[in-house]
Amino acid sequence: MGLSISSYQMQNLTSVKLALNVSILQKSMNQDAQSVEAVVKMMEQSVTPGKGSNIDIKV
């Protein structure tokens, strides 16, 4: 009784590996997008951090 893997089982294993790789790639891309958004927001705030926070009115 051997522990050989059939062609069908090998295809299933390959399919599962591919699905996991795609899932990991999608998660990584989502994290990258969130990081880029955070950096852009920080850069926008650092350029003119006080602009728009106060209104000066002279009467």
C-alpha positions as YAML, in Angstrom:
chain: A
units: angstrom
residues:
- id: 1
  name: MET
  ca: [0.00, 0.00, 0.00]
- id: 2
  name: GLY
  ca: [1.85, 3.07, -1.25]
- id: 3
  name: LEU
  ca: [1.30, 6.72, -0.51]
- id: 4
  name: SER
  ca: [1.39, 7.90, -4.10]
- id: 5
  name: ILE
  ca: [-0.54, 10.99, -5.15]
- id: 6
  name: SER
  ca: [-2.85, 10.54, -8.10]
- id: 7
  name: SER
  ca: [-3.00, 13.03, -10.95]
- id: 8
  name: TYR
  ca: [-6.44, 14.17, -9.78]
- id: 9
  name: GLN
  ca: [-5.17, 14.82, -6.26]
- id: 10
  name: MET
  ca: [-2.17, 16.69, -7.64]
- id: 11
  name: GLN
  ca: [-4.45, 18.96, -9.71]
- id: 12
  name: ASN
  ca: [-6.57, 19.69, -6.63]
- id: 13
  name: LEU
  ca: [-3.47, 20.48, -4.59]
- id: 14
  name: THR
  ca: [-2.21, 22.82, -7.32]
- id: 15
  name: SER
  ca: [-5.60, 24.51, -7.47]
- id: 16
  name: VAL
  ca: [-5.65, 25.07, -3.71]
- id: 17
  name: LYS
  ca: [-2.10, 26.49, -3.79]
- id: 18
  name: LEU
  ca: [-3.09, 28.89, -6.58]
- id: 19
  name: ALA
  ca: [-6.20, 30.03, -4.68]
- id: 20
  name: LEU
  ca: [-4.10, 30.69, -1.56]
- id: 21
  name: ASN
  ca: [-1.51, 32.64, -3.54]
- id: 22
  name: VAL
  ca: [-4.22, 34.81, -5.14]
- id: 23
  name: SER
  ca: [-5.80, 35.44, -1.74]
- id: 24
  name: ILE
  ca: [-2.47, 36.47, -0.22]
- id: 25
  name: LEU
  ca: [-1.78, 38.77, -3.19]
- id: 26
  name: GLN
  ca: [-5.18, 40.45, -2.84]
- id: 27
  name: LYS
  ca: [-4.63, 41.01, 0.87]
- id: 28
  name: SER
  ca: [-1.21, 42.49, 0.20]
- id: 29
  name: MET
  ca: [-2.58, 44.82, -2.48]
- id: 30
  name: ASN
  ca: [-5.34, 46.04, -0.11]
- id: 31
  name: GLN
  ca: [-2.76, 46.78, 2.58]
- id: 32
  name: ASP
  ca: [-0.62, 48.65, 0.05]
- id: 33
  name: ALA
  ca: [-3.60, 50.76, -1.02]
- id: 34
  name: GLN
  ca: [-4.39, 51.62, 2.61]
- id: 35
  name: SER
  ca: [-0.75, 52.57, 3.23]
- id: 36
  name: VAL
  ca: [-0.71, 54.84, 0.19]
- id: 37
  name: GLU
  ca: [-3.92, 56.55, 1.31]
- id: 38
  name: ALA
  ca: [-2.46, 57.14, 4.78]
- id: 39
  name: VAL
  ca: [0.75, 58.61, 3.35]
- id: 40
  name: VAL
  ca: [-1.18, 60.91, 1.00]
- id: 41
  name: LYS
  ca: [-3.36, 62.12, 3.88]
- id: 42
  name: MET
  ca: [-0.29, 62.81, 6.05]
- id: 43
  name: MET
  ca: [1.39, 64.70, 3.21]
- id: 44
  name: GLU
  ca: [-1.72, 66.82, 2.61]
- id: 45
  name: GLN
  ca: [-1.88, 67.73, 6.29]
- id: 46
  name: SER
  ca: [1.82, 68.55, 6.51]
- id: 47
  name: VAL
  ca: [1.78, 71.01, 3.60]
- id: 48
  name: THR
  ca: [-0.71, 73.41, 5.20]
- id: 49
  name: PRO
  ca: [-1.56, 71.96, 8.62]
- id: 50
  name: GLY
  ca: [-3.37, 75.06, 9.91]
- id: 51
  name: LYS
  ca: [-5.20, 76.04, 6.78]
- id: 52
  name: GLY
  ca: [-8.94, 75.96, 7.25]
- id: 53
  name: SER
  ca: [-8.91, 75.29, 10.96]
- id: 54
  name: ASN
  ca: [-9.63, 78.93, 11.95]
- id: 55
  name: ILE
  ca: [-11.59, 81.76, 10.36]
- id: 56
  name: ASP
  ca: [-10.31, 85.30, 10.93]
- id: 57
  name: ILE
  ca: [-13.00, 87.97, 10.66]
- id: 58
  name: LYS
  ca: [-12.38, 91.70, 11.11]
- id: 59
  name: VAL
  ca: [-15.33, 94.01, 11.68]
...
